[in-house]
């Protein structure tokens, strides 16, 4: 008390600013905490007692699973997840489950948990299971109409005969999934699907995606599984981002495979970002005559390509693709290989008519895994002299920085007075 009889504020009387935050802010704070720490907030006060149990987002990730002792973990883990779901109140908008830390099969328990969350309005579902066991997705996932984002790892994708598609799904990411067709094909109807990722999946030759509004596609797979999938996506006229990777080494590609990829590129009038690894670049460059590229990408502004500057066909094709992208503003080259003995390539790059006209929209260039060969230096020289509006060129050297190479690069003539050249060592 003061002399005037006024009560002095003590620590416990100060305003509880965290508790007075808006509920959505408190939910976001708790979502960033491990689930066990979020549960501990229930002892803070009556106001906090049930907040964690009403969180719309439940993340039971790898760290949570790993926290259980190995000799008792299967039973304790199942009991813990059961209790969390039993105490939860309200809808579960986002649910993440990662069981990789446990090597025993949890299929029956996961089926039960999937049934629960899909009955409680889940919109974003992520499931990562142990690679030691296969897990076949239950019908409850296929029947969940509220899903907008589905991310699955190492799951068997076998839709029931009654499957009508994911009517509200916007994002689908499948890694290491296995597709098992119900009849001759595994048909996925997703009319609102905008983003699709298929990474190292098996059985994609049986997959038929029906999503006319697809905007972003990433496929990483073996050669023989890629083409049936690409064929069924030719009608995706809204595709703006396309990234293709292949696990195989180029070995006598078939003419129909090249035709499929060319048809796909020609059929994408809205394509803005294109990322092709060495397999697809070499496939497209096969048998291409000079100035005979059949595709013009008018909307493309970002191009990422693998390039072997020791191969004349690849080098010629890449330059033609750059020329046939009139609105290209960002170019990234990953140098696969090169050779100082590639005289044909060097003569070609040194020709004044190599690019024919300036690249007026190109502003940013990045060259990764630079090996300092003569062909690479000529390639850099060509780009610097053909880009009047270039702002930056970043060259990342694969080995240690070579001072002589750096000086030579700095001496190259630049068509753009604003162009800055950055030369550094590759970190990854």
Secondary structure, 3 states (H helix, E strand, C coil): CCCCCCCCCCHHHCCCCCCCCCHHHHHHHHHCCCHHHHHHHHHCCCCCCCCHHHCCEEEECHHHHHCCCCCCHHHHHHHHHHHHHHHCCCCCCEEEEECCCCCCCCHHHHHHHHHHHHCCCCCEEEEECCCCCCEECCHHHHCCCCCCEEEEECEEECCCCCCCCCCCCCEEEEECCEECCCCCCEEEECCCCCEEEEECCECHHHEEEECCCCCEEEEEECHHHHHHHHHHCCCCCCCCEEEEEECCCCCCCCHHHHHHHHHHHHCCCCCCEEEECHHHHHHHHCCCCCCCCCCCCCCCCEEEEEEECCCHHHHHHHHHHHHCCCCCCEEEEEEEECCCCCHHHHHHHCCCCCCCCCCCCCCEEEEEEECCCHHHHHHHHHHHHCCCCCCEEEEEECCCCCHHHHHHHHHCCCCCCCCEEEEEECCC
